[in-house]
Amino acid sequence: MKIEANTPRAERTIEGIKVQVPAPYAEGQTLTPALAAILNQTLAENISNNLRAKLKLGHVPAGSPEGTEAQPHNETSAQALVDTYVESYEPGVKRGGGGEARVTDPAEREARKIAKAKATELVKSKGMKPADVDMADITNRIFEANKDRLMAEGKKIVKALEAAKNKSDDLVLGDLFGAAEPTGGAE
C-alpha cells in the first residue's frame, strides 16, 4: 500500500502509545473488488464476534411459559437473531460482545465501570447470575438514570489517576536525572 505525505491520518493508541495511522479511504470512493471483499469479511466477522455469546447462551422460544430454560439455537432462531441484530448494526460504532458501546471519553469509561459494578451487585442481590441476564442493558439503564452523578465520579477518578501518573512520571524522571548527576565522591 502506497501512502502519500498528504494522506489523511487517524490517531490510534497501540499498546498505550498514541500514533497516527493512514486513513486513505473516504466517502464516495469506488470500491475495488478486493476492498469490497475486505469490507464484507469485516462485517461478517463483526457480526459473528458480537453475537457469539448470545448464540452460546441459547434462547427461550416465543410463547414459552415464564421460567422455561433456554434452548440451544437452531438455524431458524440463529438467523432471526442475526437479522434483528443487523437491523440496528452501525458499521464503525464499536461495541463489545455484550452490546456495550466502546467509550473513548476517560471519565465516561470510569462512570460506566461504576454502573457495571452496580448492575452486577443488583443482579446478584436478586439471586441471579450476570451471565443469565442482559448486563449491557441493565448497565446502560443504570448509567442513564444516574448519568450526572456517575460522570462526576468518573471525572474524580480520572483526575486522581492522572495525578498519580504525573507523580510516578516525576519520580522516574527524577531518578533518571538524579542518576546522571555527580555523586560528589572521589573519582
C-alpha positions in Angstrom: 0.0 0.0 0.0 1.5 3.3 -1.0 0.8 6.2 1.4 1.5 9.8 0.3 2.6 12.6 2.6 -0.8 14.2 2.3 -2.8 11.0 3.0 -5.2 11.7 5.9 -4.4 10.0 9.2 -6.3 9.0 12.3 -5.0 8.8 15.8 -4.9 5.4 17.4 -3.4 4.0 20.6 -1.4 0.9 20.3 -0.1 -0.7 23.4 -0.7 2.6 25.2 1.2 4.7 22.7 -0.6 7.3 20.5 0.3 7.0 16.8 -1.1 8.3 13.5 -2.2 5.6 11.1 -3.2 6.2 7.5 -6.9 6.7 6.8 -6.8 6.7 2.9 -10.5 5.8 2.3 -13.2 8.5 2.0 -16.9 8.6 1.4 -17.8 8.3 -2.2 -14.7 6.4 -3.4 -15.4 3.5 -5.7 -14.6 0.1 -4.1 -12.3 -2.3 -5.9 -13.4 -5.9 -5.7 -10.6 -6.5 -3.1 -11.8 -3.7 -0.9 -15.4 -4.9 -1.2 -14.3 -8.4 -0.2 -12.4 -7.0 2.8 -15.4 -4.9 4.0 -17.8 -7.8 3.6 -15.4 -10.1 5.5 -15.0 -7.5 8.3 -18.8 -7.1 8.5 -19.3 -10.9 8.8 -16.6 -11.2 11.4 -18.0 -8.3 13.5 -21.5 -9.8 13.4 -20.1 -13.3 14.3 -18.0 -11.9 17.2 -20.8 -9.7 18.5 -23.4 -12.5 18.6 -21.2 -15.4 19.6 -22.1 -15.1 23.4 -25.8 -14.8 22.7 -25.8 -17.8 20.4 -24.0 -19.8 23.1 -26.5 -18.8 25.8 -29.4 -20.1 23.7 -32.9 -18.7 23.6 -36.3 -19.2 25.1 -38.8 -19.9 22.3 -41.6 -17.3 21.8 -44.7 -18.2 23.7 -42.9 -20.4 26.3 -44.2 -20.2 29.8 -42.2 -18.0 32.2 -39.2 -19.8 33.7 -38.6 -22.0 30.7 -35.0 -22.9 30.3 -33.0 -21.5 27.4 -32.8 -23.9 24.4 -29.8 -24.2 22.0 -30.3 -22.1 18.9 -31.2 -23.8 15.7 -30.6 -22.3 12.2 -34.0 -20.6 12.2 -33.6 -18.9 15.7 -30.0 -18.1 15.0 -30.9 -16.5 11.7 -33.6 -14.4 13.4 -31.1 -13.2 15.9 -28.7 -12.2 13.2 -31.4 -10.4 11.2 -32.6 -8.5 14.3 -29.0 -7.5 15.2 -28.2 -6.4 11.6 -31.3 -4.1 11.7 -29.6 -1.9 14.3 -26.0 -2.6 13.4 -24.0 0.6 12.6 -20.6 -0.1 11.0 -17.9 1.9 12.8 -19.7 2.0 16.1 -17.6 -0.1 18.4 -19.5 -2.5 20.7 -18.4 -5.3 22.9 -19.8 -8.7 22.7 -22.4 -7.8 25.3 -23.7 -4.9 23.2 -21.8 -2.3 25.2 -20.6 0.7 23.2 -16.8 1.3 23.3 -16.4 4.6 25.2 -13.4 6.8 24.4 -14.0 9.5 27.0 -12.0 8.5 30.1 -14.5 10.0 32.5 -17.4 8.2 30.9 -15.5 5.0 30.8 -14.9 5.2 34.5 -18.6 6.2 35.1 -19.7 3.1 33.1 -17.4 0.9 35.1 -19.2 2.1 38.2 -22.6 1.5 36.6 -21.5 -2.0 35.6 -20.4 -2.8 39.1 -23.8 -1.5 40.4 -25.5 -3.7 37.8 -23.6 -6.8 38.9 -24.5 -6.0 42.6 -28.1 -5.6 41.6 -28.3 -8.9 39.7 -26.5 -10.9 42.4 -28.8 -9.3 45.1 -31.8 -10.8 43.2 -30.2 -14.3 43.3 -29.3 -14.3 39.6 -26.0 -14.7 37.7 -24.7 -11.9 35.4 -24.4 -14.4 32.6 -28.1 -15.1 32.8 -29.3 -11.6 32.0 -28.6 -8.8 29.6 -25.9 -7.0 31.6 -25.4 -4.4 28.9 -29.0 -3.3 29.1 -29.0 -3.1 32.9 -25.7 -1.3 32.9 -26.9 1.2 30.3 -30.2 1.8 32.2 -28.3 2.4 35.5 -25.9 4.7 33.7 -28.6 6.8 32.0 -30.7 7.0 35.2 -27.6 8.3 37.2 -25.6 9.9 34.5 -24.8 13.2 36.2 -23.7 11.6 39.4 -21.7 8.8 37.7 -20.0 11.2 35.3 -18.9 13.4 38.3 -17.5 10.4 40.0 -15.8 9.3 36.8 -14.1 12.7 36.4 -12.8 12.5 40.0 -11.3 9.0 39.2 -9.7 10.3 36.0 -8.3 13.3 37.8 -6.9 11.0 40.6 -5.4 8.6 38.0 -3.7 11.5 36.1 -2.3 12.9 39.4 -0.9 9.5 40.3 0.6 9.1 36.8 2.2 12.5 37.0 3.7 11.7 40.4 5.1 8.4 39.1 6.4 10.2 36.0 8.1 12.8 38.2 9.7 10.0 40.3 11.0 8.2 37.3 12.3 11.3 35.6 13.9 12.4 38.9 15.6 9.1 39.3 16.9 9.2 35.7 18.2 12.7 36.0 19.5 12.1 39.6 21.5 9.1 38.4 23.3 11.3 35.8 24.4 13.9 38.4 27.8 13.5 40.0 27.7 11.9 43.5 30.4 14.1 44.9 32.6 11.1 45.7 36.2 10.5 44.7 36.8 9.5 41.2 
